Amino acid sequence: MSKREKMSEELKPVAWQFYQDDTWHTGMDINDHRKNTEEAGYPVRNLYAIPENCVLIPVGDLKAAIRLMRATGSNSGWHEKANELEAIITAAQEEQQP
């Protein structure tokens, strides 16, 4: 189980969203709105509050770090680490797509 999956099991959602017209919209729980939205076939996802002990790093900063890591050369091992980090970012971004 990935760290992200483990966190999802431990945290309770604070809101949810549905995907329509090429964008995510925040759902409302009035009159079983989520249930109706899911039954209508719209993709839905939970939203979680960020725990106090978590640190967020903007993706732009990570992409700059990847470029720097690759610039150090393949002999140092950083090139492989850069590939791993880039794969993690790509997977996280794809997971957010409906």
KETOR-351831 format. One line per 8 residues: number of its first residue (from 1); for each residue x, z negated, y negated of N, C-alpha, C, CB. Coordinates in Angstrom, 2 decimals. Glycine has a CB too. Layout:
<recs>
NUM = X Z Y X Z Y X Z Y X Z Y | ...
</recs>
This chain:
<recs>
1 = 0.84 0.00 1.18 0.00 0.00 0.00 0.89 0.00 -1.25 -0.96 -1.23 0.01 | 0.58 0.89 -2.17 1.37 0.98 -3.39 1.08 -0.20 -4.31 1.08 2.31 -4.12 | 2.00 -0.43 -5.24 1.82 -1.52 -6.20 0.55 -1.30 -7.02 3.04 -1.63 -7.14 | 0.28 -0.04 -7.35 -0.91 0.28 -8.14 -2.18 -0.03 -7.35 -0.89 1.76 -8.57 | -2.19 0.33 -6.06 -3.35 0.04 -5.23 -3.55 -1.46 -5.08 -3.20 0.69 -3.85 | -2.45 -2.20 -4.94 -2.54 -3.65 -4.80 -3.12 -4.27 -6.08 -1.15 -4.25 -4.50 | -2.64 -3.78 -7.26 -3.17 -4.29 -8.52 -4.66 -3.99 -8.63 -2.41 -3.69 -9.71 | -5.07 -2.78 -8.20 -6.49 -2.41 -8.27 -7.34 -3.33 -7.43 -6.68 -0.97 -7.83
9 = -6.81 -3.79 -6.29 -7.56 -4.70 -5.45 -7.68 -6.08 -6.08 -6.92 -4.80 -4.08 | -6.63 -6.51 -6.78 -6.60 -7.85 -7.36 -7.37 -7.94 -8.67 -5.17 -8.28 -7.58 | -7.40 -6.85 -9.43 -8.06 -6.86 -10.73 -9.52 -6.44 -10.60 -7.34 -5.93 -11.71 | -10.32 -6.93 -11.51 -11.71 -6.52 -11.55 -11.89 -5.55 -12.72 -12.67 -7.75 -11.69 | -12.64 -4.48 -12.51 -12.84 -3.52 -13.60 -13.55 -4.17 -14.78 -13.65 -2.31 -13.10 | -13.18 -3.74 -15.97 -13.83 -4.23 -17.19 -14.79 -3.18 -17.76 -12.79 -4.62 -18.24 | -14.66 -1.95 -17.28 -15.53 -0.86 -17.72 -15.37 0.30 -16.74 -15.19 -0.40 -19.19 | -16.07 1.37 -16.98 -15.94 2.56 -16.14 -16.17 3.80 -16.99 -16.93 2.53 -14.95
17 = -15.73 4.96 -16.47 -15.89 6.22 -17.17 -16.39 7.29 -16.21 -14.56 6.64 -17.83 | -17.00 8.33 -16.79 -17.37 9.49 -15.99 -16.83 10.74 -16.69 -18.93 9.58 -15.81 | -16.59 11.79 -15.90 -15.99 13.02 -16.40 -17.06 14.09 -16.56 -14.86 13.52 -15.46 | -17.18 14.61 -17.78 -18.16 15.65 -18.06 -17.66 16.47 -19.24 -19.56 15.05 -18.36 | -17.85 17.78 -19.18 -17.47 18.68 -20.27 -16.00 18.54 -20.65 -18.34 18.42 -21.50 | -15.13 18.48 -19.63 -13.68 18.43 -19.81 -13.17 17.18 -20.52 -13.23 19.62 -20.56 | -13.90 16.09 -20.44 -13.43 14.85 -21.06 -14.03 13.64 -20.34 -13.78 14.81 -22.56 | -13.35 12.51 -20.48 -13.84 11.25 -19.90 -14.70 10.54 -20.93 -12.66 10.33 -19.44
25 = -15.85 10.02 -20.49 -16.78 9.28 -21.34 -16.96 7.88 -20.77 -18.16 10.02 -21.45 | -17.08 6.90 -21.63 -17.31 5.53 -21.17 -18.76 5.37 -20.79 -16.91 4.50 -22.26 | -18.97 4.86 -19.57 -20.32 4.69 -19.07 -20.93 3.37 -19.51 -20.33 4.77 -17.57 | -22.24 3.31 -19.43 -22.96 2.09 -19.77 -23.75 1.67 -18.54 -23.89 2.30 -21.01 | -23.84 0.39 -18.28 -24.52 -0.09 -17.09 -26.00 -0.34 -17.30 -23.87 -1.35 -16.62 | -26.54 0.18 -18.36 -27.97 0.01 -18.64 -28.76 0.85 -17.64 -28.31 0.42 -20.12 | -29.71 0.22 -16.96 -30.60 0.91 -16.01 -29.84 1.70 -14.93 -31.51 1.85 -16.77 | -28.83 1.07 -14.33 -28.10 1.69 -13.22 -27.47 3.04 -13.59 -29.02 1.88 -12.05
33 = -26.95 3.15 -14.78 -26.38 4.40 -15.25 -25.25 4.88 -14.34 -25.87 4.24 -16.67 | -24.35 3.98 -13.91 -23.24 4.39 -13.06 -23.75 4.97 -11.74 -22.29 3.21 -12.80 | -24.69 4.27 -11.13 -25.24 4.74 -9.86 -25.82 6.14 -10.00 -26.31 3.77 -9.34 | -26.59 6.36 -11.04 -27.20 7.67 -11.29 -26.13 8.73 -11.57 -28.18 7.59 -12.46 | -25.09 8.34 -12.28 -24.01 9.26 -12.61 -23.27 9.69 -11.34 -23.04 8.62 -13.60 | -22.96 8.73 -10.48 -22.29 9.04 -9.22 -23.18 9.92 -8.34 -21.93 7.75 -8.47 | -24.47 9.60 -8.25 -25.39 10.38 -7.43 -25.55 11.81 -7.96 -26.75 9.70 -7.39 | -25.36 11.98 -9.26 -25.43 13.32 -9.86 -24.15 14.13 -9.60 -25.68 13.21 -11.36
41 = -23.13 13.48 -9.03 -21.92 14.20 -8.66 -20.80 14.20 -9.68 -22.26 15.57 -8.36 | -20.93 13.40 -10.73 -19.86 13.33 -11.72 -18.74 12.43 -11.21 -20.41 12.81 -13.07 | -17.48 12.83 -11.42 -16.37 11.93 -11.06 -16.43 10.67 -11.93 -14.99 12.65 -11.23 | -16.18 9.52 -11.32 -16.15 8.26 -12.06 -14.86 7.51 -11.74 -17.39 7.38 -11.71 | -14.44 6.64 -12.66 -13.26 5.82 -12.43 -13.45 4.48 -13.12 -11.97 6.53 -12.95 | -12.80 3.47 -12.55 -12.83 2.14 -13.14 -11.75 2.01 -14.20 -12.65 1.07 -12.06 | -11.99 1.17 -15.17 -11.00 0.83 -16.19 -10.69 -0.66 -16.06 -11.50 1.18 -17.63 | -9.41 -0.99 -16.18 -8.97 -2.37 -16.00 -8.27 -2.85 -17.27 -8.04 -2.49 -14.78
49 = -8.37 -4.15 -17.54 -7.60 -4.76 -18.61 -6.16 -4.89 -18.13 -8.19 -6.16 -19.03 | -5.22 -4.80 -19.03 -3.81 -4.92 -18.68 -3.45 -6.40 -18.58 -2.90 -4.20 -19.72 | -2.94 -6.84 -17.43 -2.55 -8.25 -17.29 -1.45 -8.62 -18.29 -2.08 -8.54 -15.86 | -1.41 -9.88 -18.66 -0.45 -10.34 -19.66 1.01 -10.08 -19.28 -0.63 -11.82 -19.90 | 1.33 -10.13 -17.99 2.73 -9.99 -17.59 3.18 -8.54 -17.42 2.96 -10.74 -16.32 | 2.34 -7.57 -17.74 2.70 -6.16 -17.60 3.28 -5.62 -18.91 1.47 -5.33 -17.18 | 4.21 -4.70 -18.76 4.82 -4.04 -19.91 4.51 -2.55 -19.80 6.37 -4.30 -19.98 | 4.00 -1.97 -20.87 3.72 -0.54 -20.89 4.87 0.21 -21.54 2.40 -0.26 -21.64
57 = 5.23 1.34 -20.94 6.29 2.18 -21.49 5.66 3.55 -21.74 7.54 2.28 -20.53 | 5.68 4.04 -22.98 5.10 5.35 -23.26 5.79 6.44 -22.43 5.20 5.68 -24.75 | 5.01 7.39 -21.93 5.57 8.46 -21.10 6.63 9.24 -21.86 4.45 9.41 -20.62 | 6.44 9.43 -23.16 7.43 10.17 -23.95 8.80 9.52 -23.87 6.98 10.25 -25.41 | 8.86 8.19 -23.90 10.13 7.48 -23.77 10.74 7.72 -22.39 9.94 5.98 -24.01 | 9.90 7.77 -21.36 10.40 8.00 -20.01 10.95 9.42 -19.86 9.29 7.76 -18.99 | 10.30 10.39 -20.49 10.79 11.77 -20.40 12.15 11.91 -21.07 9.78 12.74 -21.04 | 12.35 11.18 -22.17 13.67 11.19 -22.81 14.71 10.55 -21.90 13.61 10.45 -24.17
65 = 14.32 9.48 -21.21 15.24 8.82 -20.29 15.59 9.75 -19.13 14.63 7.52 -19.76 | 14.63 10.51 -18.65 14.89 11.46 -17.57 15.91 12.51 -18.00 13.58 12.15 -17.14 | 15.75 13.04 -19.21 16.72 14.03 -19.71 18.12 13.43 -19.79 16.30 14.55 -21.10 | 18.22 12.19 -20.25 19.51 11.52 -20.35 20.10 11.29 -18.96 19.37 10.19 -21.10 | 19.27 10.87 -18.03 19.74 10.64 -16.66 20.29 11.92 -16.05 18.60 10.07 -15.79 | 19.61 13.02 -16.27 20.07 14.31 -15.72 21.36 14.76 -16.38 18.98 15.39 -15.91 | 21.53 14.41 -17.65 22.74 14.82 -18.37 23.98 14.12 -17.86 22.57 14.54 -19.86 | 23.82 13.00 -17.16 24.98 12.26 -16.66 25.62 12.94 -15.46 24.58 10.85 -16.30
73 = 24.94 13.92 -14.86 25.51 14.66 -13.74 25.05 14.15 -12.39 27.00 14.59 -13.81 | 25.15 15.02 -11.41 24.65 14.71 -10.08 25.58 13.79 -9.30 24.44 15.98 -9.31 | 26.85 13.69 -9.68 27.79 12.84 -8.94 27.49 11.35 -9.11 29.21 13.12 -9.39 | 26.84 10.98 -10.18 26.58 9.57 -10.46 25.37 9.02 -9.71 26.39 9.38 -11.94 | 24.54 9.88 -9.15 23.32 9.43 -8.49 22.14 9.35 -9.44 23.54 8.09 -7.86 | 22.38 9.43 -10.74 21.30 9.35 -11.72 20.39 10.56 -11.66 21.87 9.20 -13.12 | 20.94 11.70 -11.26 20.15 12.92 -11.18 19.01 12.73 -10.17 21.03 14.13 -10.77 | 19.30 12.13 -9.02 18.29 11.87 -8.01 17.26 10.85 -8.51 18.94 11.37 -6.71
81 = 17.74 9.83 -9.22 16.82 8.83 -9.78 15.89 9.47 -10.81 17.62 7.66 -10.44 | 16.43 10.43 -11.58 15.61 11.14 -12.57 14.51 11.92 -11.86 16.49 12.09 -13.42 | 14.85 12.57 -10.73 13.85 13.31 -9.97 12.76 12.38 -9.45 14.51 14.06 -8.80 | 13.15 11.21 -8.97 12.18 10.23 -8.46 11.25 9.76 -9.58 12.91 9.03 -7.83 | 11.82 9.44 -10.73 11.03 8.97 -11.86 10.06 10.05 -12.33 11.94 8.53 -13.01 | 10.53 11.27 -12.39 9.66 12.37 -12.81 8.51 12.56 -11.81 10.48 13.67 -12.95 | 8.79 12.42 -10.53 7.75 12.55 -9.51 6.70 11.44 -9.66 8.37 12.50 -8.09 | 7.14 10.24 -9.99 6.22 9.12 -10.18 5.30 9.39 -11.38 7.01 7.79 -10.40
89 = 5.88 9.87 -12.47 5.08 10.17 -13.67 4.07 11.27 -13.36 5.99 10.60 -14.84 | 4.51 12.32 -12.68 3.63 13.43 -12.34 2.48 12.95 -11.46 4.42 14.55 -11.64 | 2.78 12.14 -10.46 1.74 11.64 -9.56 0.73 10.78 -10.32 2.37 10.82 -8.42 | 1.21 9.94 -11.23 0.30 9.10 -12.02 -0.59 9.95 -12.91 1.10 8.09 -12.87 | -0.03 11.00 -13.51 -0.83 11.86 -14.37 -1.86 12.63 -13.56 0.06 12.82 -15.14 | -1.48 13.10 -12.38 -2.42 13.84 -11.54 -3.54 12.93 -11.04 -1.69 14.48 -10.35 | -3.22 11.67 -10.82 -4.23 10.72 -10.36 -5.31 10.51 -11.42 -3.58 9.39 -10.01 | -4.96 10.70 -12.68 -5.93 10.52 -13.76 -6.85 11.71 -13.92 -5.22 10.26 -15.06
97 = -6.51 12.84 -13.30 -7.35 14.03 -13.40 -8.50 13.91 -12.42 -6.53 15.32 -13.13 | -9.66 14.44 -12.79 -10.83 14.37 -11.89 -10.66 15.28 -10.69 -12.10 14.73 -12.65
</recs>
